[in-house]
Amino acid sequence: MNFSNFSLHHRIASAIQRCGFTQATPIQAQAIPPILAGHDVVGLAQTGTGKTAAYMLPLLHRLIQAKAREPRALVLAPTRELAEQITAFTNSIIQGTPLRAMAIYGGVSKQAQIECIKRGVDIVVACPGRMLDIMHDRAISLKQVKCLVLDEADHMFDQGFLPDLRRIVRQLPIKKQTLLFSATMPDGISTLAEEILQEPVRVQIRPNRSVEAISHRLYALRQTEKTPLLMQLLRDESMHSALVFTRTKHKAKSLAAKLAFAGFDATSLQGNLSQNMRKQAVAGFKSGKFKVLVATDIAARGIDIAGISHVINYDMPDTTEAYIHRTGRTGRASLTGEAVSFATSADLYLVKRIERNLPKAMQRCETGELIADESGQAEMQEPARASRPSRTRHAGNASRKGYQPKRGTHSNGRRHSSGRAAAQDKR
């Protein structure tokens, strides 16, 4: 369907042409008409299929026909990167119009955000934690909000945002339009939708499945073989940009350091970085300064860079949904991409579950010669700062009778990082 079929406001239509959009994607073609009609909508579609435009274009069409100094649309997103991505897209569309948009998230000056709110803003794109902080300071009024959007709703539900979402929703007008968009739909999201949506129109474009433009490779190997194999694969000329996922922040930082020491243009993106450093990492990867970006799952929900050739699961994700989001960073905007996964014996059960949501089974690949060629170099080029840490006293005490590790640690004494990372990204 051509965008001209939607009869959008002429300024919005001009912006669409300026951005080079012509044909609407399936999720846009099906979601835009009911949103224009004022219905609540649940939109489910694979990542990279244009969900942001699916809700933002009709939303802007409605806002541009009236004026106000207080926010009239609130978009909630789980990560800073996604909030910035949505805001950047919105600003590209409203350029030259009276509408104003801003992003609100933690890690940067709250006072600067409050000053921006005071100058007047129509669309606020926010992470729930910082949004609640500003609401607590009574620095923003939500009385004029006509539309609430939950983007990547499944991730917000999964990472414990539900109490924050409920607190924010209670401060919004009862009469409003609510839009819920996601690439996957766990059972919990259905419950959330029932709570906050009124007779929603359901738009569903193959959710919970990988896009067919992505091919999937699998290497079954031991943990110690991952780094040598990764280095060898990165030397392939076809792998011109690779997003590598690890399970923890420490491992992302350490692996990026090893790759950089070995001569690769690599950096990391993880929750311990300041907001400015996170911006620099993403900007460097987008510009081509860095060929490799090693990241935790925060990047799976906030990177929209056309042309990422490969996504590499150095560590397998915890769920099928996380795999879909990770691999969805490649094969975007009608391009092709490849997902490469490193699986140990403990991951094989998850692999089988993931393959149920793929067009076909992952291609099994042999590792023998690749690892043999690279292992010696990997050991020689190990940077001193990324050397293997000594065992903690928890690990040494694990064999003592009756010993129990402290709460929040694995049996080897390492602390869980996922809870803290999720808490940081609420802001």
Sequence and secondary structure as in RCSB ss.txt:
>XXXX:A:sequence
MNFSNFSLHHRIASAIQRCGFTQATPIQAQAIPPILAGHDVVGLAQTGTGKTAAYMLPLLHRLIQAKAREPRALV
LAPTRELAEQITAFTNSIIQGTPLRAMAIYGGVSKQAQIECIKRGVDIVVACPGRMLDIMHDRAISLKQVKCLVL
DEADHMFDQGFLPDLRRIVRQLPIKKQTLLFSATMPDGISTLAEEILQEPVRVQIRPNRSVEAISHRLYALRQTE
KTPLLMQLLRDESMHSALVFTRTKHKAKSLAAKLAFAGFDATSLQGNLSQNMRKQAVAGFKSGKFKVLVATDIAA
RGIDIAGISHVINYDMPDTTEAYIHRTGRTGRASLTGEAVSFATSADLYLVKRIERNLPKAMQRCETGELIADES
GQAEMQEPARASRPSRTRHAGNASRKGYQPKRGTHSNGRRHSSGRAAAQDKR
>XXXX:A:secstr
 BGGGG   HHHHHHHHHTT  B  HHHHHHHHHHHTT  EEEEE TTS HHHHHHHHHHHHHTTS  SS  EEE
E SSHHHHHHHHHHHHHHHTTSS  EEEE SSS HHHHHHHHHT  SEEEE HHHHHHHHHTT    TT  EEEE
ETHHHHHHTT HHHHHHHHHTS SS EEEEEES   HHHHHHHHHH SS EEEEESTTS  TTEEEEEEE  GGG
HHHHHHHHHTSTT  SEEEE SSHHHHHHHHHHHHHTT  EEEE TTS HHHHHHHHHHHHHTS SEEEE GGGG
GT   TT  EEEESS  SSHHHHHHHHTTSS TT  EEEEEEE GGGHHHHHHHHTTSSS  EEE  HHHHHHHH
HHHHHT  GGG      HHHHHTTSTT    TTB TTS B  HHHHHHHHT 
